Amino acid sequence: MSEQGRASAPKQLHVNLFEMNCVSHIVHGLWVHPENNRHRFNDLDYWTELAQLLEYGTFDGVFLADVIGTYDAFRGGPQTSLREGMQIPSNDPLLVIPAMAAVTRNLGFGATFSTTYEPPFAFARRMSTLDHLTKGRVGWNIVTSYLPNAARNFGHDTEVVHDHRYEIADEYLDVLYKLWEGSWDDDAVIQDRANRIYTDPDKVRYIDHVGEHFKVAGPHLCQPSRQRTPVLFQATGSPAGIEFAGRHAEVVFTGGIDTPAVRANIQAMRNKAIAHERDPAGLKFIVMAGVIVGRNDEEVSRKLDSYRRLMSVEASLAHAQAAVDLTAVPRDTLISELIERKVKGWESLVRYKPQWTAGTVLGQLEGFNRERFFVAGTPGVVADEIEKWLDVDGIDGINLRQYLSFETARDFIELVIPELRRRGRFRERYNDTETLRERLFGAGNSRLPSDHYGARYRDPAVLHQPASPLRFG
């Protein structure tokens, strides 16, 4: 290794616990495990205990997923999802953040919220409130909502077309940037008791946004918070999503079937950032990862077996919005045969390789350890694989998929983090009171960088100029 190579510090792993305010989030069926706590998701104690555990483990944060509809394509209705507790019942992710923040000092929070069905003004206020209450520890996972049931819940007969959802989202972000970045000057709040002036009226302004989808006068109701704009997360892989990420995202939740695919996805988004005149280093990339770790091979095998026995294939098919019930056909039936016969819902099968059989697909669901970012082993084995993800795949961090609450997080804290620390791959401690954006991008970086699209609205002269909307498709 060169002197330069020895001198450079190894890339450290960012870790969020992947959560959802529901019973069964990603790995379905395990809520029945006697050591699982998923049934406690309605209790505030569940969330405060979890937050304290993650803070003890110096996790970057907890990443809260969400949907605003139910999965009802499988077998023609929501019955399987309801029976399995598969993301229904589910509660609002934003409401548990203040409770978790109250019992922690450094843990970050990423919350999912959709741009498609609810207006931006009220959401801007909610996120600013959370940024105040957490002292700058919040991020927003931008989604556009894909469930047909979600569309029907908000007065639509069917889903808004995919690329059009991103056009709406682009204007949604314009409104938010104007409220978060442009409506109040940094020094608007003066708290002058002698002259009885809390806020200088000359330093707060209407935004008077009039666009294709939204009309918002402003001003923003909240005074500037530490980050103003929360850290912007986005999960994507589609051409429209990549275009959107190039303009807006700071942390991208991505993936790929192999290393070349992952690296290509990352490079595509960096290229889009450059096209939007941003520093490509202003994007971080995380993947969902499964980690099952034990003190020895026997313990690992025991955990794997116990999880696999309780896995629900039916709930997994419901989660996939499978319009064809592959459990109802012979396992040796070719996917190509079902497509050629145009069985009801055959369109949902085109995601699979035609030479696969129904048994191949079901086997993948039954053997949940076949996913791209998965490792099961002792701490050294797990750390070896994580180092490959960092150095070979080029990712920056993981959303840790849970099998059991709180065993998955506790095992990672007790067994994996010490090994990663020995290798210089994980922080020894928090930088106390840093914002979430500073944790990701370094000290002094609490605000959106100056080359980010949203930063332009800090200039009052730009606030009322027409935006340049993204167009997709």
URQUIKA-V227203 format. One record per backbone hydrogen bond with DSSP energy under -1.0 kcal/mol. NH is the residue of the N-H (numbers start at 1). CO is the residue of the C=O. E is the energy in kcal/mol with one decimal. If there is no record, write none. Layout:
nh	co	e
NH	CO	E
NH	CO	E
This chain:
nh	co	e
6	2	-2.4
7	3	-1.9
8	4	-1.6
13	425	-3.3
14	396	-1.8
16	398	-2.4
17	61	-2.0
18	400	-2.3
19	63	-3.1
22	20	-2.6
24	85	-1.8
32	29	-1.2
33	30	-1.6
36	33	-2.1
37	405	-1.1
40	37	-2.4
41	38	-1.7
43	40	-2.5
48	44	-2.1
49	45	-2.6
50	46	-2.1
51	47	-2.3
52	48	-2.2
53	49	-2.0
54	50	-2.5
55	51	-2.4
56	52	-2.1
57	53	-1.7
58	55	-1.2
59	54	-2.3
60	15	-2.0
61	15	-1.2
62	108	-1.8
63	17	-2.9
64	110	-3.9
65	19	-3.0
76	73	-1.8
77	74	-1.2
82	78	-2.7
83	79	-2.8
84	80	-2.5
86	81	-2.2
87	24	-1.4
87	85	-1.4
91	21	-2.9
100	96	-1.9
101	97	-2.9
102	98	-1.9
104	101	-1.1
108	60	-2.0
109	137	-2.5
110	62	-2.6
111	139	-2.2
112	64	-1.4
113	141	-1.8
115	143	-2.2
124	120	-2.6
125	121	-1.5
126	122	-2.0
127	123	-2.6
128	124	-2.1
129	125	-2.3
130	126	-2.3
131	127	-2.4
132	128	-2.2
133	129	-2.8
134	130	-2.2
135	132	-1.0
136	131	-2.7
139	109	-2.7
140	231	-3.3
141	111	-3.0
142	233	-2.8
143	113	-1.6
151	147	-1.6
152	148	-2.0
153	149	-1.7
154	151	-1.1
155	152	-1.2
156	151	-2.4
165	161	-2.0
166	162	-1.1
167	163	-1.5
168	164	-2.3
169	165	-2.4
170	166	-2.2
171	167	-1.6
172	168	-2.5
173	169	-2.4
174	170	-1.6
175	171	-2.3
176	172	-2.1
177	173	-3.0
178	174	-2.1
179	175	-2.0
180	176	-3.6
181	177	-3.0
182	177	-1.0
183	178	-1.2
185	203	-2.6
188	185	-1.6
190	198	-2.0
191	198	-2.3
192	197	-3.1
193	191	-1.1
197	192	-2.5
200	188	-3.2
203	200	-2.2
204	201	-1.2
205	183	-2.7
207	217	-2.5
208	217	-2.2
209	216	-2.9
211	214	-2.7
216	209	-2.0
229	227	-2.2
231	138	-1.6
233	140	-3.1
234	251	-1.9
236	253	-1.4
242	238	-2.6
243	239	-2.1
244	240	-2.3
245	241	-2.6
246	242	-2.1
247	243	-1.1
248	244	-2.6
250	232	-3.0
251	232	-2.1
252	284	-3.1
253	234	-3.3
254	286	-2.6
262	258	-2.4
263	259	-2.8
264	260	-2.2
265	261	-2.3
266	262	-2.3
267	263	-2.5
268	264	-2.5
269	265	-1.8
270	266	-2.2
271	267	-2.8
272	268	-1.8
273	269	-2.0
274	270	-2.2
275	271	-2.2
276	272	-1.4
277	274	-2.1
278	273	-2.6
282	279	-2.5
283	280	-1.3
284	250	-2.4
286	252	-2.6
287	397	-1.6
289	399	-2.2
290	373	-2.5
292	375	-2.4
294	377	-1.3
300	296	-1.9
301	297	-2.7
302	298	-2.3
303	299	-2.1
304	300	-2.6
305	301	-2.5
306	302	-2.2
307	303	-2.4
308	304	-2.6
309	305	-2.2
312	28	-2.3
316	312	-1.6
317	313	-2.4
318	314	-2.3
319	315	-2.5
320	316	-1.7
321	318	-1.6
322	317	-2.4
326	324	-1.3
328	325	-1.7
333	330	-2.0
335	356	-3.0
336	354	-2.0
338	334	-1.6
339	335	-2.1
340	336	-2.7
341	337	-2.2
343	338	-1.8
346	343	-2.2
348	345	-1.9
349	346	-2.3
350	347	-1.2
352	349	-2.1
356	353	-1.8
358	333	-2.3
359	331	-3.1
361	357	-1.8
362	358	-2.5
363	359	-2.6
364	360	-1.7
365	361	-1.6
366	362	-2.7
367	363	-2.5
368	366	-1.1
370	367	-1.7
374	372	-1.1
375	290	-2.1
377	292	-2.2
382	378	-2.5
383	379	-2.6
384	380	-2.2
385	381	-1.9
386	382	-2.4
387	383	-2.3
388	384	-1.5
389	385	-2.1
390	386	-2.2
391	387	-2.9
392	388	-2.7
393	388	-1.8
395	389	-1.9
396	285	-3.4
397	285	-1.4
398	14	-2.4
399	287	-2.7
400	16	-3.3
401	289	-2.9
408	404	-2.5
410	406	-2.5
411	407	-3.0
412	408	-1.9
413	409	-2.4
414	410	-2.9
415	411	-2.6
417	412	-2.7
420	416	-2.6
421	417	-2.8
422	418	-1.8
423	419	-1.0
424	421	-1.6
425	420	-3.2
432	430	-1.0
434	431	-2.0
436	136	-2.6
439	435	-1.9
440	436	-1.5
441	437	-2.7
442	438	-2.6
445	442	-1.4
452	449	-1.9
455	452	-1.5
456	453	-1.2
457	454	-1.2
458	455	-1.8
459	456	-1.6
462	459	-2.1
463	459	-1.1
465	462	-1.8
